[in-house]
Amino acid sequence: MSTNAASVPAAPPRAFSASDLAILGVVVVWGTNYTVVKEALGTIPPLAFMSVRFAVASVAMAGLLLAVEGWKPLPRPVFLKLAVLGLVGNTAYQLSFILGLANTTAANSGMLVAVTPVLVAALGAALGVERLNRPLVMGMSLAVVGMLLVVAARGPSLGTDTRLGDGLILVACVCWALYTVGIRSLGNEVSALRITAITMLTGAPGVVLAGVPAVLAMDVGSIGVGAWAGVVYSALIPLVLSYFIWGRTVQQVGSARASLYNTGVPVVAALTAWGVRGEKPTLLQAFGAALILAGVLLSRRK
């Protein structure tokens, strides 16, 4: 397997490219998805929601891969690497995140997730997958501080009551960092669609099986059309479409810069909560959003 494409990151252009616009779209989708999921979880238990969501996403992703590229065998080492990435980036990440949220506060989870871009950059540099330059490091520092300010307005509080959940959220962050850097290390020898499909199909069984007891215990008749629509939307757009765009963008611009855009997710989540649920953002959150924007712009300088 060639490693040249993985070890030399693409030089960031000065103007916003199609990749930048695509990843901004993913940020918007993931940010608004918090509100969609919150509404659906009002009637569907978390593990059941996760199980059904991944079942729908897996079927859709398999159909998309077969329709667009067909099934082409991969070299065994490449397939095994993708399978491991699927277990890490889907099974372990999703279970850690959902169980972490159940045992900590939304504010704590938001604060802890802020370390993910740093983990991605550090891991990528340590493995020789990314080369960090000064603008990227400075931009990431600003963006992470801004993200912390956005979530700090929710009042995080670390203590013994949330220790388990906080630990699981950190495990989820590490899993996502490993998944993102792992995608980058493949270079361009496997298409983004195939990477997304295989990692999802190998990671989904564990997620689906973990939620089967909750699915069997559900009172299906009490679940409204809106909640089911939320499940389908959350499966097809934030999972199938956004994971594909994420993988493609990581291949094109690198894991560190793609992960930097993730700091905008809580900003979009706060704005969505304001528009849908009337949760007005604070001045602290606005200042944090400005730092995130400044960090993204700074990171693009050569």
C-alpha positions in Angstrom: 0.0 0.0 0.0 1.4 3.4 -1.0 2.0 5.9 1.8 3.1 8.9 -0.3 -0.3 10.4 -0.5 -0.8 10.0 3.2 2.4 11.6 4.3 2.3 14.8 2.2 -0.8 16.9 3.0 -2.4 19.1 0.5 -1.4 22.8 0.8 -4.4 24.8 1.9 -5.5 27.3 -0.7 -6.2 30.9 0.1 -9.7 31.0 -1.4 -12.5 28.9 -0.1 -12.8 25.7 -2.2 -15.6 23.3 -2.9 -14.1 21.1 -0.1 -14.5 24.0 2.4 -18.1 24.6 1.3 -18.8 20.9 1.6 -17.4 20.6 5.1 -19.3 23.7 6.1 -22.5 22.0 5.0 -21.6 19.0 7.2 -21.1 21.4 10.1 -24.5 22.8 9.6 -26.1 19.4 9.3 -24.4 18.0 12.4 -25.1 21.2 14.4 -28.8 21.1 13.5 -29.0 17.4 14.1 -28.7 17.9 17.9 -32.2 19.5 17.9 -33.6 16.8 15.5 -32.3 14.0 17.8 -33.5 15.8 21.0 -37.0 16.0 19.6 -37.0 12.3 18.5 -35.6 11.1 21.9 -38.7 12.6 23.5 -40.5 9.4 22.5 -37.8 6.9 21.4 -35.2 5.5 23.9 -31.6 6.5 23.1 -30.3 3.0 22.4 -33.3 2.1 20.3 -33.0 5.4 18.3 -29.3 4.6 17.7 -30.0 1.0 16.6 -32.8 1.9 14.1 -30.9 4.8 12.8 -27.8 2.7 12.0 -29.9 0.0 10.5 -31.5 2.4 8.1 -28.2 4.1 7.3 -26.4 0.8 6.6 -29.1 -0.3 4.1 -29.0 3.1 2.4 -25.2 3.1 2.3 -24.9 -0.4 0.8 -27.5 0.5 -1.9 -25.6 3.7 -2.7 -22.3 1.9 -3.0 -23.7 -0.8 -5.3 -25.5 1.7 -7.5 -22.5 4.0 -7.9 -19.4 1.9 -7.8 -20.6 -1.7 -7.5 -18.8 -4.3 -5.3 -15.1 -4.4 -6.0 -12.9 -6.6 -3.8 -10.2 -4.7 -1.9 -6.7 -6.0 -0.9 -7.0 -7.9 2.3 -4.8 -5.5 4.4 -6.9 -2.5 3.2 -10.2 -4.2 3.9 -9.0 -5.1 7.4 -7.9 -1.6 8.1 -11.3 -0.3 7.0 -13.0 -2.9 9.2 -11.0 -1.7 12.2 -11.8 1.9 11.4 -15.5 0.9 11.2 -15.4 -0.7 14.7 -13.6 2.4 16.1 -15.4 5.2 14.3 -18.9 3.7 14.4 -19.3 1.0 17.0 -17.0 2.3 19.7 -17.6 5.9 19.0 -21.4 5.8 18.9 -21.8 3.6 21.9 -19.3 5.6 24.0 -21.0 8.9 23.0 -24.6 7.8 23.6 -23.8 6.2 26.9 -21.6 9.1 27.8 -24.4 11.5 27.2 -26.7 9.4 29.4 -24.3 9.7 32.3 -23.2 13.4 32.0 -24.6 16.8 31.1 -24.9 18.3 27.6 -22.6 21.1 28.8 -19.9 18.7 30.0 -20.0 16.7 26.8 -19.7 19.8 24.7 -16.7 21.0 26.7 -14.9 17.6 26.4 -15.6 17.3 22.7 -13.7 20.5 22.2 -10.4 18.6 22.6 -11.1 16.5 19.4 -9.4 18.8 16.9 -6.3 18.9 19.1 -6.3 15.1 19.4 -6.7 14.7 15.6 -3.8 17.2 14.9 -1.5 15.6 17.5 -2.2 12.1 16.4 -1.8 12.9 12.7 1.5 14.7 13.4 2.8 11.8 15.6 2.0 9.2 12.9 3.5 11.3 10.2 0.1 11.7 8.4 -0.1 15.5 8.8 2.4 18.3 8.8 1.3 21.1 11.1 2.2 24.7 10.2 2.0 27.8 12.3 -1.2 29.2 10.9 -3.0 25.9 11.4 -1.8 25.6 15.0 -2.7 29.2 15.8 -6.1 28.9 14.1 -6.9 25.7 15.9 -6.0 27.2 19.2 -8.3 30.2 18.6 -11.1 27.9 17.4 -10.8 25.5 20.4 -10.9 28.4 22.8 -14.0 29.7 21.0 -15.7 26.3 21.2 -15.0 26.2 24.9 -16.6 29.6 25.4 -19.7 28.6 23.4 -20.3 25.5 25.6 -19.2 27.2 28.8 -22.3 29.3 28.7 -24.3 26.1 29.4 -22.5 25.7 32.8 -20.4 22.6 32.7 -19.6 21.0 36.0 -17.1 18.2 36.4 -17.6 16.0 39.5 -18.0 12.5 40.8 -21.6 12.3 39.5 -20.6 12.7 35.9 -17.2 11.0 36.0 -18.4 7.9 34.1 -20.1 9.9 31.4 -17.2 12.3 31.1 -14.8 9.4 30.7 -17.0 7.8 28.0 -17.2 11.1 26.1 -13.4 11.4 26.1 -13.2 7.8 24.8 -15.6 8.8 22.0 -13.3 11.8 21.2 -10.3 9.5 20.9 -12.3 7.1 18.7 -13.3 9.9 16.3 -9.7 11.2 16.2 -8.4 7.7 15.3 -11.1 7.3 12.7 -10.3 10.6 11.1 -6.6 10.1 11.0 -7.1 6.6 9.8 -9.0 7.8 6.8 -6.3 10.2 5.9 -3.6 7.6 6.2 -5.3 5.6 3.3 -4.5 8.5 0.9 -6.6 8.4 -2.3 -6.2 4.7 -3.2 -9.8 4.0 -2.0 -12.7 6.2 -2.9 -14.4 8.2 -0.1 -17.7 6.5 -0.9 -16.1 3.0 -0.5 -14.4 4.1 2.7 -17.6 5.4 4.2 -19.6 2.4 3.1 -17.2 -0.3 4.4 -16.5 1.4 7.7 -20.3 1.9 8.2 -21.2 -1.7 7.3 -18.5 -3.2 9.5 -19.3 -0.9 12.4 -23.1 -1.0 12.3 -23.7 -4.5 13.5 -22.4 -3.8 17.0 -24.4 -0.6 17.2 -27.6 -2.2 16.0 -27.3 -5.3 18.3 -26.6 -3.1 21.3 -30.0 -1.4 20.8 -32.1 -4.5 20.0 -33.4 -5.0 23.6 -34.5 -1.4 23.7 -36.2 -1.7 20.2 -38.1 -4.8 21.3 -39.3 -3.0 24.5 -40.6 0.0 22.5 -44.3 0.9 22.4 -44.3 1.5 18.6 -47.9 2.8 18.7 -46.9 5.7 20.9 -44.3 7.0 18.5 -45.5 9.7 16.2 -44.7 10.4 12.6 -42.4 13.3 13.5 -40.2 11.1 15.6 -39.8 8.4 12.8 -39.1 11.2 10.3 -36.3 12.3 12.7 -34.8 8.8 12.7 -34.8 8.6 8.9 -33.5 12.1 8.4 -30.7 11.5 11.1 -29.8 8.3 9.3 -29.7 9.5 5.7 -28.3 13.1 6.1 -26.0 13.3 9.2 -24.8 9.7 8.8 -24.8 8.5 5.1 -24.3 11.8 3.3 -22.3 13.7 5.9 -19.9 10.8 6.7 -19.3 10.5 2.9 -18.5 14.2 2.6 -16.4 14.1 5.8 -14.3 11.2 4.4 -13.8 12.9 1.0 -12.8 16.2 2.6 -10.3 14.5 4.9 -8.7 13.0 1.8 -8.5 16.3 0.1 -7.5 18.8 2.8 -6.2 16.7 5.6 -7.5 15.5 8.9 -6.3 18.4 11.0 -7.9 21.1 8.9 -11.2 19.1 8.4 -11.4 18.6 12.1 -10.9 22.3 12.7 -14.2 23.0 11.1 -15.9 20.7 13.7 -15.5 23.5 16.2 -18.4 25.2 14.4 -20.8 22.5 15.3 -21.8 23.8 18.8 -22.3 27.3 17.2 -24.8 25.9 14.7 -26.4 23.8 17.5 -26.8 27.0 19.7 -28.3 28.9 16.8 -30.7 26.1 15.9 -31.8 25.8 19.6 -32.4 29.5 19.5 -34.6 29.3 16.4 -36.5 26.1 17.3 -36.6 26.0 21.0 -36.2 29.7 22.0 -32.8 29.2 23.8 -31.2 32.6 23.1 -27.4 32.6 22.8 -25.4 34.7 25.2 -22.7 37.3 24.6 -20.1 34.7 25.7 -21.3 32.3 23.0 -21.2 35.1 20.4 -17.7 35.9 21.3 -16.7 32.2 21.1 -18.3 32.0 17.7 -16.2 35.0 16.5 -13.1 33.2 17.7 -14.0 30.1 15.9 -14.5 32.0 12.6 -11.2 33.8 13.1 -9.4 30.5 13.8 -10.8 28.9 10.6 -9.8 31.9 8.5 -6.3 32.1 10.1 -5.7 28.4 9.5 -6.0 29.0 5.8 -3.0 31.3 5.6 0.2 29.9 4.1 
